[in-house]
Amino acid sequence: MALTKDKKQTLCALFHDLGTPAFSHVVDFMFNDPTNQASSEKKISTIIQNSDEIMSYLKSDGIRPEEVDDPMQYSIVDCYKR
């Protein structure tokens, strides 16, 4: 949290690659989406909501999944996309 001082932004930054396979966003080139890299980020919400552990932590912190599953909502995560 040191960089943002905001737990939601920090978690979103940590979660933003959940839907990305190994080797980061290289797969986005296969999906013809190297600039926006949105094709691999579609699964973030599903992965978060299907994880009992993540959901438990979010609930204990009073954070809704939709507050941390969209990298586009925080410029610290995807500032180059704005």
PDB file of N, CA, C and O in Angstrom:
ATOM      1  N   MET A   1       0.808  -1.201   0.000  1.00  0.00           N
ATOM      2  CA  MET A   1       0.000   0.000   0.000  1.00  0.00           C
ATOM      3  C   MET A   1       0.849   1.261   0.000  1.00  0.00           C
ATOM      4  O   MET A   1       0.310   2.362  -0.111  1.00  0.00           O
ATOM      5  N   ALA A   2       2.133   1.128   0.119  1.00  0.00           N
ATOM      6  CA  ALA A   2       2.977   2.315   0.235  1.00  0.00           C
ATOM      7  C   ALA A   2       2.899   3.221  -0.989  1.00  0.00           C
ATOM      8  O   ALA A   2       2.938   4.444  -0.856  1.00  0.00           O
ATOM      9  N   LEU A   3       2.791   2.640  -2.166  1.00  0.00           N
ATOM     10  CA  LEU A   3       2.785   3.457  -3.371  1.00  0.00           C
ATOM     11  C   LEU A   3       1.501   4.268  -3.495  1.00  0.00           C
ATOM     12  O   LEU A   3       1.549   5.453  -3.826  1.00  0.00           O
ATOM     13  N   THR A   4       0.357   3.645  -3.235  1.00  0.00           N
ATOM     14  CA  THR A   4      -0.913   4.343  -3.431  1.00  0.00           C
ATOM     15  C   THR A   4      -1.536   4.837  -2.133  1.00  0.00           C
ATOM     16  O   THR A   4      -2.331   5.776  -2.147  1.00  0.00           O
ATOM     17  N   LYS A   5      -1.189   4.222  -1.026  1.00  0.00           N
ATOM     18  CA  LYS A   5      -1.819   4.491   0.271  1.00  0.00           C
ATOM     19  C   LYS A   5      -3.326   4.231   0.219  1.00  0.00           C
ATOM     20  O   LYS A   5      -4.092   4.775   1.014  1.00  0.00           O
ATOM     21  N   ASP A   6      -3.730   3.389  -0.733  1.00  0.00           N
ATOM     22  CA  ASP A   6      -5.131   3.039  -0.921  1.00  0.00           C
ATOM     23  C   ASP A   6      -5.199   1.532  -1.165  1.00  0.00           C
ATOM     24  O   ASP A   6      -4.705   1.034  -2.177  1.00  0.00           O
ATOM     25  N   LYS A   7      -5.805   0.827  -0.242  1.00  0.00           N
ATOM     26  CA  LYS A   7      -5.838  -0.627  -0.322  1.00  0.00           C
ATOM     27  C   LYS A   7      -6.516  -1.127  -1.591  1.00  0.00           C
ATOM     28  O   LYS A   7      -6.069  -2.116  -2.173  1.00  0.00           O
ATOM     29  N   LYS A   8      -7.577  -0.470  -2.032  1.00  0.00           N
ATOM     30  CA  LYS A   8      -8.296  -0.907  -3.231  1.00  0.00           C
ATOM     31  C   LYS A   8      -7.412  -0.791  -4.467  1.00  0.00           C
ATOM     32  O   LYS A   8      -7.378  -1.706  -5.290  1.00  0.00           O
ATOM     33  N   GLN A   9      -6.705   0.310  -4.604  1.00  0.00           N
ATOM     34  CA  GLN A   9      -5.815   0.485  -5.744  1.00  0.00           C
ATOM     35  C   GLN A   9      -4.665  -0.520  -5.707  1.00  0.00           C
ATOM     36  O   GLN A   9      -4.276  -1.073  -6.736  1.00  0.00           O
ATOM     37  N   THR A  10      -4.133  -0.745  -4.523  1.00  0.00           N
ATOM     38  CA  THR A  10      -3.034  -1.690  -4.375  1.00  0.00           C
ATOM     39  C   THR A  10      -3.481  -3.097  -4.743  1.00  0.00           C
ATOM     40  O   THR A  10      -2.783  -3.804  -5.469  1.00  0.00           O
ATOM     41  N   LEU A  11      -4.647  -3.504  -4.244  1.00  0.00           N
ATOM     42  CA  LEU A  11      -5.157  -4.834  -4.581  1.00  0.00           C
ATOM     43  C   LEU A  11      -5.449  -4.952  -6.071  1.00  0.00           C
ATOM     44  O   LEU A  11      -5.145  -5.976  -6.683  1.00  0.00           O
ATOM     45  N   CYS A  12      -6.027  -3.929  -6.650  1.00  0.00           N
ATOM     46  CA  CYS A  12      -6.315  -3.941  -8.078  1.00  0.00           C
ATOM     47  C   CYS A  12      -5.015  -4.101  -8.874  1.00  0.00           C
ATOM     48  O   CYS A  12      -4.976  -4.841  -9.857  1.00  0.00           O
ATOM     49  N   ALA A  13      -3.969  -3.419  -8.456  1.00  0.00           N
ATOM     50  CA  ALA A  13      -2.677  -3.543  -9.126  1.00  0.00           C
ATOM     51  C   ALA A  13      -2.137  -4.965  -8.998  1.00  0.00           C
ATOM     52  O   ALA A  13      -1.584  -5.510  -9.953  1.00  0.00           O
ATOM     53  N   LEU A  14      -2.298  -5.561  -7.825  1.00  0.00           N
ATOM     54  CA  LEU A  14      -1.838  -6.932  -7.621  1.00  0.00           C
ATOM     55  C   LEU A  14      -2.662  -7.931  -8.427  1.00  0.00           C
ATOM     56  O   LEU A  14      -2.125  -8.916  -8.933  1.00  0.00           O
ATOM     57  N   PHE A  15      -3.950  -7.683  -8.545  1.00  0.00           N
ATOM     58  CA  PHE A  15      -4.845  -8.607  -9.222  1.00  0.00           C
ATOM     59  C   PHE A  15      -4.862  -8.442 -10.736  1.00  0.00           C
ATOM     60  O   PHE A  15      -5.381  -9.314 -11.433  1.00  0.00           O
ATOM     61  N   HIS A  16      -4.315  -7.363 -11.264  1.00  0.00           N
ATOM     62  CA  HIS A  16      -4.534  -7.055 -12.681  1.00  0.00           C
ATOM     63  C   HIS A  16      -4.003  -8.112 -13.646  1.00  0.00           C
ATOM     64  O   HIS A  16      -4.433  -8.140 -14.799  1.00  0.00           O
ATOM     65  N   ASP A  17      -3.107  -8.961 -13.231  1.00  0.00           N
ATOM     66  CA  ASP A  17      -2.602 -10.017 -14.107  1.00  0.00           C
ATOM     67  C   ASP A  17      -3.162 -11.396 -13.777  1.00  0.00           C
ATOM     68  O   ASP A  17      -2.657 -12.395 -14.290  1.00  0.00           O
ATOM     69  N   LEU A  18      -4.176 -11.479 -12.946  1.00  0.00           N
ATOM     70  CA  LEU A  18      -4.736 -12.777 -12.589  1.00  0.00           C
ATOM     71  C   LEU A  18      -5.181 -13.584 -13.806  1.00  0.00           C
ATOM     72  O   LEU A  18      -5.021 -14.804 -13.824  1.00  0.00           O
ATOM     73  N   GLY A  19      -5.727 -12.935 -14.804  1.00  0.00           N
ATOM     74  CA  GLY A  19      -6.212 -13.634 -15.987  1.00  0.00           C
ATOM     75  C   GLY A  19      -5.167 -13.829 -17.061  1.00  0.00           C
ATOM     76  O   GLY A  19      -5.472 -14.312 -18.151  1.00  0.00           O
ATOM     77  N   THR A  20      -3.944 -13.459 -16.761  1.00  0.00           N
ATOM     78  CA  THR A  20      -2.875 -13.539 -17.747  1.00  0.00           C
ATOM     79  C   THR A  20      -2.043 -14.789 -17.517  1.00  0.00           C
ATOM     80  O   THR A  20      -1.564 -15.019 -16.406  1.00  0.00           O
ATOM     81  N   PRO A  21      -1.866 -15.596 -18.551  1.00  0.00           N
ATOM     82  CA  PRO A  21      -1.030 -16.785 -18.386  1.00  0.00           C
ATOM     83  C   PRO A  21       0.438 -16.423 -18.190  1.00  0.00           C
ATOM     84  O   PRO A  21       0.798 -15.246 -18.177  1.00  0.00           O
ATOM     85  N   ALA A  22       1.257 -17.409 -18.041  1.00  0.00           N
ATOM     86  CA  ALA A  22       2.696 -17.191 -17.854  1.00  0.00           C
ATOM     87  C   ALA A  22       3.243 -16.287 -18.950  1.00  0.00           C
ATOM     88  O   ALA A  22       2.690 -16.217 -20.048  1.00  0.00           O
ATOM     89  N   PHE A  23       4.323 -15.606 -18.645  1.00  0.00           N
ATOM     90  CA  PHE A  23       4.991 -14.672 -19.547  1.00  0.00           C
ATOM     91  C   PHE A  23       4.176 -13.416 -19.766  1.00  0.00           C
ATOM     92  O   PHE A  23       4.205 -12.814 -20.840  1.00  0.00           O
ATOM     93  N   SER A  24       3.455 -13.033 -18.742  1.00  0.00           N
ATOM     94  CA  SER A  24       2.749 -11.770 -18.696  1.00  0.00           C
ATOM     95  C   SER A  24       1.820 -11.570 -19.878  1.00  0.00           C
ATOM     96  O   SER A  24       1.036 -12.459 -20.207  1.00  0.00           O
ATOM     97  N   HIS A  25       1.897 -10.417 -20.518  1.00  0.00           N
ATOM     98  CA  HIS A  25       0.927 -10.078 -21.558  1.00  0.00           C
ATOM     99  C   HIS A  25       1.342 -10.527 -22.960  1.00  0.00           C
ATOM    100  O   HIS A  25       0.793 -10.036 -23.946  1.00  0.00           O
ATOM    101  N   VAL A  26       2.279 -11.427 -23.065  1.00  0.00           N
ATOM    102  CA  VAL A  26       2.676 -11.921 -24.381  1.00  0.00           C
ATOM    103  C   VAL A  26       1.487 -12.538 -25.102  1.00  0.00           C
ATOM    104  O   VAL A  26       1.366 -12.426 -26.322  1.00  0.00           O
ATOM    105  N   VAL A  27       0.611 -13.189 -24.347  1.00  0.00           N
ATOM    106  CA  VAL A  27      -0.558 -13.831 -24.957  1.00  0.00           C
ATOM    107  C   VAL A  27      -1.466 -12.811 -25.641  1.00  0.00           C
ATOM    108  O   VAL A  27      -2.198 -13.170 -26.563  1.00  0.00           O
ATOM    109  N   ASP A  28      -1.437 -11.569 -25.219  1.00  0.00           N
ATOM    110  CA  ASP A  28      -2.270 -10.549 -25.860  1.00  0.00           C
ATOM    111  C   ASP A  28      -1.894 -10.349 -27.328  1.00  0.00           C
ATOM    112  O   ASP A  28      -2.737  -9.949 -28.131  1.00  0.00           O
ATOM    113  N   PHE A  29      -0.655 -10.619 -27.680  1.00  0.00           N
ATOM    114  CA  PHE A  29      -0.272 -10.554 -29.089  1.00  0.00           C
ATOM    115  C   PHE A  29      -0.978 -11.650 -29.876  1.00  0.00           C
ATOM    116  O   PHE A  29      -1.357 -11.447 -31.030  1.00  0.00           O
ATOM    117  N   MET A  30      -1.153 -12.807 -29.252  1.00  0.00           N
ATOM    118  CA  MET A  30      -1.880 -13.900 -29.910  1.00  0.00           C
ATOM    119  C   MET A  30      -3.345 -13.525 -30.127  1.00  0.00           C
ATOM    120  O   MET A  30      -3.958 -13.939 -31.110  1.00  0.00           O
ATOM    121  N   PHE A  31      -3.899 -12.743 -29.207  1.00  0.00           N
ATOM    122  CA  PHE A  31      -5.290 -12.317 -29.312  1.00  0.00           C
ATOM    123  C   PHE A  31      -5.431 -11.020 -30.102  1.00  0.00           C
ATOM    124  O   PHE A  31      -6.510 -10.431 -30.160  1.00  0.00           O
ATOM    125  N   ASN A  32      -4.316 -10.578 -30.716  1.00  0.00           N
ATOM    126  CA  ASN A  32      -4.298  -9.345 -31.501  1.00  0.00           C
ATOM    127  C   ASN A  32      -4.725  -8.136 -30.662  1.00  0.00           C
ATOM    128  O   ASN A  32      -5.456  -7.264 -31.130  1.00  0.00           O
ATOM    129  N   ASP A  33      -4.255  -8.107 -29.430  1.00  0.00           N
ATOM    130  CA  ASP A  33      -4.620  -7.042 -28.498  1.00  0.00           C
ATOM    131  C   ASP A  33      -3.399  -6.572 -27.691  1.00  0.00           C
ATOM    132  O   ASP A  33      -3.494  -6.438 -26.471  1.00  0.00           O
ATOM    133  N   PRO A  34      -2.254  -6.318 -28.346  1.00  0.00           N
ATOM    134  CA  PRO A  34      -1.054  -5.961 -27.586  1.00  0.00           C
ATOM    135  C   PRO A  34      -1.093  -4.581 -26.957  1.00  0.00           C
ATOM    136  O   PRO A  34      -0.371  -4.327 -25.993  1.00  0.00           O
ATOM    137  N   THR A  35      -1.912  -3.691 -27.477  1.00  0.00           N
ATOM    138  CA  THR A  35      -1.950  -2.327 -26.955  1.00  0.00           C
ATOM    139  C   THR A  35      -2.846  -2.220 -25.729  1.00  0.00           C
ATOM    140  O   THR A  35      -2.408  -1.746 -24.681  1.00  0.00           O
ATOM    141  N   ASN A  36      -4.084  -2.652 -25.848  1.00  0.00           N
ATOM    142  CA  ASN A  36      -5.030  -2.538 -24.731  1.00  0.00           C
ATOM    143  C   ASN A  36      -4.870  -3.644 -23.703  1.00  0.00           C
ATOM    144  O   ASN A  36      -5.144  -3.436 -22.521  1.00  0.00           O
ATOM    145  N   GLN A  37      -4.437  -4.802 -24.135  1.00  0.00           N
ATOM    146  CA  GLN A  37      -4.237  -5.962 -23.268  1.00  0.00           C
ATOM    147  C   GLN A  37      -5.497  -6.313 -22.489  1.00  0.00           C
ATOM    148  O   GLN A  37      -5.410  -6.844 -21.382  1.00  0.00           O
ATOM    149  N   ALA A  38      -6.648  -6.028 -23.042  1.00  0.00           N
ATOM    150  CA  ALA A  38      -7.915  -6.275 -22.350  1.00  0.00           C
ATOM    151  C   ALA A  38      -8.379  -7.717 -22.486  1.00  0.00           C
ATOM    152  O   ALA A  38      -9.155  -8.199 -21.661  1.00  0.00           O
ATOM    153  N   SER A  39      -7.913  -8.406 -23.515  1.00  0.00           N
ATOM    154  CA  SER A  39      -8.396  -9.770 -23.740  1.00  0.00           C
ATOM    155  C   SER A  39      -8.026 -10.705 -22.595  1.00  0.00           C
ATOM    156  O   SER A  39      -8.798 -11.604 -22.262  1.00  0.00           O
ATOM    157  N   SER A  40      -6.876 -10.511 -21.996  1.00  0.00           N
ATOM    158  CA  SER A  40      -6.464 -11.387 -20.898  1.00  0.00           C
ATOM    159  C   SER A  40      -6.984 -10.902 -19.548  1.00  0.00           C
ATOM    160  O   SER A  40      -6.916 -11.639 -18.565  1.00  0.00           O
ATOM    161  N   GLU A  41      -7.493  -9.693 -19.483  1.00  0.00           N
ATOM    162  CA  GLU A  41      -7.956  -9.154 -18.206  1.00  0.00           C
ATOM    163  C   GLU A  41      -9.435  -9.438 -17.951  1.00  0.00           C
ATOM    164  O   GLU A  41      -9.953  -9.083 -16.892  1.00  0.00           O
ATOM    165  N   LYS A  42     -10.113 -10.061 -18.888  1.00  0.00           N
ATOM    166  CA  LYS A  42     -11.532 -10.320 -18.751  1.00  0.00           C
ATOM    167  C   LYS A  42     -11.853 -11.298 -17.633  1.00  0.00           C
ATOM    168  O   LYS A  42     -12.956 -11.275 -17.088  1.00  0.00           O
ATOM    169  N   LYS A  43     -10.917 -12.141 -17.293  1.00  0.00           N
ATOM    170  CA  LYS A  43     -11.178 -13.201 -16.316  1.00  0.00           C
ATOM    171  C   LYS A  43     -10.928 -12.773 -14.871  1.00  0.00           C
ATOM    172  O   LYS A  43     -11.197 -13.547 -13.952  1.00  0.00           O
ATOM    173  N   ILE A  44     -10.428 -11.579 -14.654  1.00  0.00           N
ATOM    174  CA  ILE A  44     -10.070 -11.137 -13.304  1.00  0.00           C
ATOM    175  C   ILE A  44     -11.261 -11.265 -12.354  1.00  0.00           C
ATOM    176  O   ILE A  44     -11.127 -11.828 -11.268  1.00  0.00           O
ATOM    177  N   SER A  45     -12.397 -10.757 -12.746  1.00  0.00           N
ATOM    178  CA  SER A  45     -13.582 -10.783 -11.898  1.00  0.00           C
ATOM    179  C   SER A  45     -13.980 -12.214 -11.553  1.00  0.00           C
ATOM    180  O   SER A  45     -14.283 -12.523 -10.400  1.00  0.00           O
ATOM    181  N   THR A  46     -13.977 -13.073 -12.551  1.00  0.00           N
ATOM    182  CA  THR A  46     -14.348 -14.475 -12.339  1.00  0.00           C
ATOM    183  C   THR A  46     -13.386 -15.161 -11.378  1.00  0.00           C
ATOM    184  O   THR A  46     -13.808 -15.892 -10.483  1.00  0.00           O
ATOM    185  N   ILE A  47     -12.107 -14.925 -11.565  1.00  0.00           N
ATOM    186  CA  ILE A  47     -11.095 -15.547 -10.702  1.00  0.00           C
ATOM    187  C   ILE A  47     -11.259 -15.077  -9.259  1.00  0.00           C
ATOM    188  O   ILE A  47     -11.215 -15.887  -8.332  1.00  0.00           O
ATOM    189  N   ILE A  48     -11.446 -13.780  -9.066  1.00  0.00           N
ATOM    190  CA  ILE A  48     -11.630 -13.240  -7.719  1.00  0.00           C
ATOM    191  C   ILE A  48     -12.877 -13.837  -7.067  1.00  0.00           C
ATOM    192  O   ILE A  48     -12.828 -14.298  -5.926  1.00  0.00           O
ATOM    193  N   GLN A  49     -13.986 -13.826  -7.792  1.00  0.00           N
ATOM    194  CA  GLN A  49     -15.253 -14.299  -7.219  1.00  0.00           C
ATOM    195  C   GLN A  49     -15.261 -15.808  -6.978  1.00  0.00           C
ATOM    196  O   GLN A  49     -16.019 -16.290  -6.137  1.00  0.00           O
ATOM    197  N   ASN A  50     -14.437 -16.550  -7.693  1.00  0.00           N
ATOM    198  CA  ASN A  50     -14.371 -17.999  -7.495  1.00  0.00           C
ATOM    199  C   ASN A  50     -13.356 -18.407  -6.436  1.00  0.00           C
ATOM    200  O   ASN A  50     -13.216 -19.594  -6.141  1.00  0.00           O
ATOM    201  N   SER A  51     -12.657 -17.452  -5.870  1.00  0.00           N
ATOM    202  CA  SER A  51     -11.682 -17.756  -4.831  1.00  0.00           C
ATOM    203  C   SER A  51     -12.283 -17.442  -3.462  1.00  0.00           C
ATOM    204  O   SER A  51     -12.475 -16.281  -3.102  1.00  0.00           O
ATOM    205  N   ASP A  52     -12.573 -18.495  -2.715  1.00  0.00           N
ATOM    206  CA  ASP A  52     -13.113 -18.288  -1.370  1.00  0.00           C
ATOM    207  C   ASP A  52     -12.146 -17.502  -0.494  1.00  0.00           C
ATOM    208  O   ASP A  52     -12.564 -16.688   0.330  1.00  0.00           O
ATOM    209  N   GLU A  53     -10.867 -17.748  -0.673  1.00  0.00           N
ATOM    210  CA  GLU A  53      -9.863 -17.072   0.155  1.00  0.00           C
ATOM    211  C   GLU A  53      -9.814 -15.574  -0.151  1.00  0.00           C
ATOM    212  O   GLU A  53      -9.849 -14.753   0.765  1.00  0.00           O
ATOM    213  N   ILE A  54      -9.734 -15.218  -1.432  1.00  0.00           N
ATOM    214  CA  ILE A  54      -9.705 -13.798  -1.791  1.00  0.00           C
ATOM    215  C   ILE A  54     -10.996 -13.123  -1.350  1.00  0.00           C
ATOM    216  O   ILE A  54     -10.964 -12.031  -0.783  1.00  0.00           O
ATOM    217  N   MET A  55     -12.126 -13.761  -1.605  1.00  0.00           N
ATOM    218  CA  MET A  55     -13.410 -13.175  -1.231  1.00  0.00           C
ATOM    219  C   MET A  55     -13.504 -12.975   0.288  1.00  0.00           C
ATOM    220  O   MET A  55     -14.066 -11.984   0.753  1.00  0.00           O
ATOM    221  N   SER A  56     -12.962 -13.901   1.038  1.00  0.00           N
ATOM    222  CA  SER A  56     -12.966 -13.783   2.497  1.00  0.00           C
ATOM    223  C   SER A  56     -12.141 -12.577   2.948  1.00  0.00           C
ATOM    224  O   SER A  56     -12.564 -11.815   3.817  1.00  0.00           O
ATOM    225  N   TYR A  57     -10.966 -12.414   2.349  1.00  0.00           N
ATOM    226  CA  TYR A  57     -10.118 -11.269   2.690  1.00  0.00           C
ATOM    227  C   TYR A  57     -10.793  -9.950   2.308  1.00  0.00           C
ATOM    228  O   TYR A  57     -10.774  -8.989   3.076  1.00  0.00           O
ATOM    229  N   LEU A  58     -11.385  -9.917   1.122  1.00  0.00           N
ATOM    230  CA  LEU A  58     -12.063  -8.700   0.691  1.00  0.00           C
ATOM    231  C   LEU A  58     -13.212  -8.362   1.633  1.00  0.00           C
ATOM    232  O   LEU A  58     -13.387  -7.210   2.030  1.00  0.00           O
ATOM    233  N   LYS A  59     -13.986  -9.375   1.984  1.00  0.00           N
ATOM    234  CA  LYS A  59     -15.126  -9.154   2.882  1.00  0.00           C
ATOM    235  C   LYS A  59     -14.659  -8.620   4.232  1.00  0.00           C
ATOM    236  O   LYS A  59     -15.270  -7.710   4.790  1.00  0.00           O
ATOM    237  N   SER A  60     -13.574  -9.188   4.753  1.00  0.00           N
ATOM    238  CA  SER A  60     -13.084  -8.733   6.064  1.00  0.00           C
ATOM    239  C   SER A  60     -12.589  -7.285   6.017  1.00  0.00           C
ATOM    240  O   SER A  60     -12.565  -6.600   7.039  1.00  0.00           O
ATOM    241  N   ASP A  61     -12.197  -6.827   4.832  1.00  0.00           N
ATOM    242  CA  ASP A  61     -11.750  -5.438   4.671  1.00  0.00           C
ATOM    243  C   ASP A  61     -12.853  -4.520   4.166  1.00  0.00           C
ATOM    244  O   ASP A  61     -12.626  -3.331   3.946  1.00  0.00           O
ATOM    245  N   GLY A  62     -14.051  -5.073   3.982  1.00  0.00           N
ATOM    246  CA  GLY A  62     -15.172  -4.262   3.514  1.00  0.00           C
ATOM    247  C   GLY A  62     -15.016  -3.794   2.076  1.00  0.00           C
ATOM    248  O   GLY A  62     -15.474  -2.711   1.711  1.00  0.00           O
ATOM    249  N   ILE A  63     -14.362  -4.624   1.256  1.00  0.00           N
ATOM    250  CA  ILE A  63     -14.117  -4.274  -0.144  1.00  0.00           C
ATOM    251  C   ILE A  63     -14.948  -5.189  -1.039  1.00  0.00           C
ATOM    252  O   ILE A  63     -14.922  -6.411  -0.892  1.00  0.00           O
ATOM    253  N   ARG A  64     -15.682  -4.581  -1.964  1.00  0.00           N
ATOM    254  CA  ARG A  64     -16.462  -5.353  -2.923  1.00  0.00           C
ATOM    255  C   ARG A  64     -15.561  -5.768  -4.086  1.00  0.00           C
ATOM    256  O   ARG A  64     -14.670  -5.007  -4.464  1.00  0.00           O
ATOM    257  N   PRO A  65     -15.770  -6.956  -4.662  1.00  0.00           N
ATOM    258  CA  PRO A  65     -14.917  -7.416  -5.772  1.00  0.00           C
ATOM    259  C   PRO A  65     -14.833  -6.424  -6.927  1.00  0.00           C
ATOM    260  O   PRO A  65     -13.774  -6.264  -7.534  1.00  0.00           O
ATOM    261  N   GLU A  66     -15.939  -5.761  -7.233  1.00  0.00           N
ATOM    262  CA  GLU A  66     -15.939  -4.822  -8.357  1.00  0.00           C
ATOM    263  C   GLU A  66     -15.077  -3.594  -8.089  1.00  0.00           C
ATOM    264  O   GLU A  66     -14.803  -2.822  -9.008  1.00  0.00           O
ATOM    265  N   GLU A  67     -14.648  -3.405  -6.853  1.00  0.00           N
ATOM    266  CA  GLU A  67     -13.771  -2.277  -6.526  1.00  0.00           C
ATOM    267  C   GLU A  67     -12.299  -2.593  -6.823  1.00  0.00           C
ATOM    268  O   GLU A  67     -11.450  -1.702  -6.808  1.00  0.00           O
ATOM    269  N   VAL A  68     -12.011  -3.866  -7.092  1.00  0.00           N
ATOM    270  CA  VAL A  68     -10.619  -4.255  -7.322  1.00  0.00           C
ATOM    271  C   VAL A  68     -10.430  -5.128  -8.564  1.00  0.00           C
ATOM    272  O   VAL A  68      -9.334  -5.645  -8.784  1.00  0.00           O
ATOM    273  N   ASP A  69     -11.462  -5.302  -9.372  1.00  0.00           N
ATOM    274  CA  ASP A  69     -11.330  -6.224 -10.506  1.00  0.00           C
ATOM    275  C   ASP A  69     -11.208  -5.551 -11.867  1.00  0.00           C
ATOM    276  O   ASP A  69     -11.108  -6.237 -12.884  1.00  0.00           O
ATOM    277  N   ASP A  70     -11.214  -4.233 -11.902  1.00  0.00           N
ATOM    278  CA  ASP A  70     -11.114  -3.522 -13.179  1.00  0.00           C
ATOM    279  C   ASP A  70      -9.927  -2.568 -13.158  1.00  0.00           C
ATOM    280  O   ASP A  70     -10.014  -1.485 -12.580  1.00  0.00           O
ATOM    281  N   PRO A  71      -8.816  -2.960 -13.784  1.00  0.00           N
ATOM    282  CA  PRO A  71      -7.613  -2.124 -13.769  1.00  0.00           C
ATOM    283  C   PRO A  71      -7.814  -0.743 -14.381  1.00  0.00           C
ATOM    284  O   PRO A  71      -7.068   0.186 -14.069  1.00  0.00           O
ATOM    285  N   MET A  72      -8.804  -0.599 -15.239  1.00  0.00           N
ATOM    286  CA  MET A  72      -9.031   0.686 -15.893  1.00  0.00           C
ATOM    287  C   MET A  72      -9.562   1.751 -14.931  1.00  0.00           C
ATOM    288  O   MET A  72      -9.526   2.939 -15.252  1.00  0.00           O
ATOM    289  N   GLN A  73     -10.051   1.346 -13.761  1.00  0.00           N
ATOM    290  CA  GLN A  73     -10.622   2.331 -12.839  1.00  0.00           C
ATOM    291  C   GLN A  73      -9.568   3.080 -12.032  1.00  0.00           C
ATOM    292  O   GLN A  73      -9.881   4.076 -11.380  1.00  0.00           O
ATOM    293  N   TYR A  74      -8.328   2.614 -12.067  1.00  0.00           N
ATOM    294  CA  TYR A  74      -7.265   3.286 -11.320  1.00  0.00           C
ATOM    295  C   TYR A  74      -6.094   3.588 -12.250  1.00  0.00           C
ATOM    296  O   TYR A  74      -5.531   2.679 -12.860  1.00  0.00           O
ATOM    297  N   SER A  75      -5.735   4.844 -12.357  1.00  0.00           N
ATOM    298  CA  SER A  75      -4.647   5.206 -13.262  1.00  0.00           C
ATOM    299  C   SER A  75      -3.307   4.635 -12.815  1.00  0.00           C
ATOM    300  O   SER A  75      -2.416   4.458 -13.645  1.00  0.00           O
ATOM    301  N   ILE A  76      -3.141   4.344 -11.543  1.00  0.00           N
ATOM    302  CA  ILE A  76      -1.883   3.788 -11.056  1.00  0.00           C
ATOM    303  C   ILE A  76      -1.620   2.422 -11.683  1.00  0.00           C
ATOM    304  O   ILE A  76      -0.468   2.022 -11.853  1.00  0.00           O
ATOM    305  N   VAL A  77      -2.700   1.702 -12.027  1.00  0.00           N
ATOM    306  CA  VAL A  77      -2.563   0.373 -12.596  1.00  0.00           C
ATOM    307  C   VAL A  77      -2.372   0.443 -14.100  1.00  0.00           C
ATOM    308  O   VAL A  77      -1.438  -0.155 -14.635  1.00  0.00           O
ATOM    309  N   ASP A  78      -3.230   1.154 -14.773  1.00  0.00           N
ATOM    310  CA  ASP A  78      -3.203   1.179 -16.237  1.00  0.00           C
ATOM    311  C   ASP A  78      -3.175   2.597 -16.779  1.00  0.00           C
ATOM    312  O   ASP A  78      -3.991   2.950 -17.631  1.00  0.00           O
ATOM    313  N   CYS A  79      -2.259   3.404 -16.304  1.00  0.00           N
ATOM    314  CA  CYS A  79      -2.201   4.804 -16.724  1.00  0.00           C
ATOM    315  C   CYS A  79      -1.921   4.951 -18.218  1.00  0.00           C
ATOM    316  O   CYS A  79      -2.332   5.940 -18.825  1.00  0.00           O
ATOM    317  N   TYR A  80      -1.238   3.996 -18.813  1.00  0.00           N
ATOM    318  CA  TYR A  80      -0.919   4.098 -20.232  1.00  0.00           C
ATOM    319  C   TYR A  80      -2.138   3.859 -21.120  1.00  0.00           C
ATOM    320  O   TYR A  80      -2.084   4.147 -22.316  1.00  0.00           O
ATOM    321  N   LYS A  81      -3.219   3.349 -20.576  1.00  0.00           N
ATOM    322  CA  LYS A  81      -4.412   3.057 -21.360  1.00  0.00           C
ATOM    323  C   LYS A  81      -5.370   4.230 -21.417  1.00  0.00           C
ATOM    324  O   LYS A  81      -6.328   4.194 -22.188  1.00  0.00           O
ATOM    325  N   ARG A  82      -5.149   5.248 -20.643  1.00  0.00           N
ATOM    326  CA  ARG A  82      -6.086   6.364 -20.589  1.00  0.00           C
ATOM    327  C   ARG A  82      -5.844   7.348 -21.695  1.00  0.00           C
ATOM    328  O   ARG A  82      -6.550   8.352 -21.794  1.00  0.00           O
TER     329      ARG A  82
END
